[in-house]
């Protein structure tokens, strides 16, 4: 009888050690993101529209950026940085950042030939409601922001919130707490 108890306890200890080992070697999504690896995320519906129904939008290519005095912008003037820059050349795209709660804004980050450690940060010049990004390039929600760390603009897609139907304005203001 005692031998059976010792065998059961021993098996339980071995199983416990195995589980601790198995789960302690797992890398979290943030660890993968910090190491530069892609992070898989599920796509979910936001505002009753799935991202499969929307056209993805991306940050501007580095070649599309032009310098005007001390600021960088795009030729169509839809993106601009708001901090003076002494850089003479944009080298490459290094990622994007989304800030918001369900909807927000995107800031595109670029490396320049400037001798400082801060990246060039471009923001949209006209306000657009950007849905919370989903996809393998974007990190999990950290506070009220997400990061996409990649040298490829294609890894950081985002979506503009579709316009609402203003036919019945009272439907828009009904209180309906999300079931979470």
C-alpha positions in Angstrom: 0.0 0.0 0.0 2.8 2.4 0.9 4.6 1.6 -2.3 1.5 2.6 -4.3 1.3 5.9 -2.5 5.0 6.6 -3.2 4.6 5.7 -6.9 1.5 8.0 -7.2 3.4 10.9 -5.4 6.4 10.3 -7.6 4.4 10.4 -10.8 2.6 13.5 -9.7 6.0 15.2 -9.0 7.3 14.1 -12.4 4.1 15.5 -14.1 4.4 18.7 -12.2 8.1 19.2 -13.2 7.2 18.4 -16.8 4.4 21.0 -16.8 6.6 23.7 -15.2 9.3 23.0 -17.7 6.9 23.0 -20.7 5.2 26.3 -19.8 8.3 28.1 -18.6 10.0 27.7 -22.0 7.1 29.3 -23.9 7.8 32.7 -25.2 5.0 35.2 -24.7 3.8 37.3 -27.6 5.6 40.3 -26.3 8.9 38.3 -26.0 8.5 37.3 -29.7 7.6 40.8 -30.6 10.6 42.2 -28.8 12.9 39.7 -30.5 11.5 40.9 -33.9 9.5 37.8 -34.6 5.9 37.9 -35.9 3.1 37.6 -33.4 -0.1 35.7 -34.4 -3.4 37.2 -33.4 -6.9 36.3 -34.1 -9.0 38.5 -36.3 -12.2 39.6 -34.6 -15.1 41.8 -35.6 -15.0 45.4 -34.5 -18.0 47.7 -35.1 -19.9 44.8 -36.7 -17.5 44.7 -39.6 -14.7 42.1 -39.9 -11.3 43.2 -41.2 -11.8 40.6 -44.0 -14.5 43.0 -45.4 -12.2 46.1 -45.4 -9.2 47.1 -47.6 -5.9 47.2 -45.6 -4.0 50.4 -45.5 -0.3 50.8 -44.9 2.2 53.4 -43.8 3.9 55.3 -46.7 7.0 53.8 -48.3 10.2 55.5 -47.3 10.7 56.6 -50.9 7.4 58.5 -50.8 8.7 60.9 -48.0 10.0 64.3 -49.0 11.6 67.0 -46.8 10.2 70.5 -46.7 12.4 72.8 -44.6 12.8 71.0 -41.2 9.8 68.6 -41.6 9.1 65.4 -43.5 5.8 64.8 -45.4 4.4 62.8 -48.2 3.9 64.2 -51.7 0.1 64.2 -51.2 0.5 65.9 -47.8 -1.5 63.2 -46.0 1.3 62.3 -43.6 3.7 64.7 -41.7 6.1 64.7 -38.8 5.6 67.4 -36.2 9.1 67.5 -34.8 11.9 69.4 -36.6 14.4 67.0 -38.2 17.9 67.6 -39.4 17.9 64.3 -41.3 18.7 64.5 -45.0 17.5 61.0 -45.9 15.0 58.4 -44.7 16.7 55.0 -44.7 13.9 52.5 -44.0 10.7 51.7 -42.2 11.1 50.3 -38.7 7.5 49.9 -37.5 4.2 51.5 -36.5 2.3 52.3 -33.4 -1.4 52.4 -32.8 -2.9 54.4 -30.0 -6.5 54.3 -28.9 -9.4 52.2 -27.5 -11.2 50.2 -30.2 -10.5 53.1 -32.6 -7.5 55.4 -32.6 -4.6 56.7 -34.7 -1.5 55.2 -36.3 2.0 56.6 -36.1 4.6 55.3 -38.7 8.2 55.1 -37.6 11.3 55.4 -39.9 15.0 55.3 -39.4 16.9 58.3 -40.8 20.5 59.2 -41.4 20.3 61.6 -38.4 22.8 60.9 -35.6 20.1 60.7 -32.9 18.4 57.6 -31.5 14.9 58.8 -32.1 13.0 57.5 -35.1 11.1 59.8 -37.6 7.4 59.6 -36.5 4.8 60.4 -39.2 1.2 61.0 -38.4 -1.8 61.5 -40.6 -2.7 65.1 -41.3 -6.4 64.5 -41.4 -8.1 62.7 -38.6 -9.3 59.2 -39.4 -10.7 56.6 -37.0 -8.3 53.6 -37.3 -9.7 50.3 -36.0 -7.6 48.4 -33.5 -5.1 46.5 -35.7 -5.3 42.8 -35.8 -2.8 40.5 -37.4 0.5 38.7 -37.0 2.6 41.9 -37.2 0.8 43.7 -34.4 1.5 43.1 -30.7 -1.1 42.4 -28.1 -2.8 45.5 -26.6 -0.4 47.1 -24.1 -2.4 49.7 -22.1 -4.0 51.7 -24.9 -1.5 51.0 -27.7 -0.2 48.3 -30.0 3.2 48.0 -31.7 4.2 46.6 -35.0 8.0 46.1 -35.2 9.0 45.2 -38.8 11.1 46.4 -41.6 8.3 45.7 -44.0 5.3 48.0 -44.3 3.2 45.0 -45.5 3.5 43.5 -42.0 1.7 46.5 -40.4 -1.7 46.8 -42.1 -4.5 48.8 -40.5 -8.1 49.6 -41.3 -10.1 52.8 -41.3 -13.4 52.5 -39.5 -16.2 52.4 -42.1 -18.7 55.3 -42.1 -21.8 54.8 -40.0 -25.3 54.9 -41.5 -26.7 58.2 -40.2 -30.3 57.4 -41.3 -31.4 57.0 -37.7 -29.1 59.0 -35.4 -30.9 57.7 -32.3 -29.6 54.1 -33.1 -26.1 55.5 -32.7 -26.6 56.8 -29.2 -28.4 53.8 -27.6 -26.6 52.4 -24.6 -25.6 48.9 -25.3 -22.7 47.7 -23.1 -20.5 45.1 -24.7 -20.9 41.6 -23.4 -17.4 40.6 -22.3 
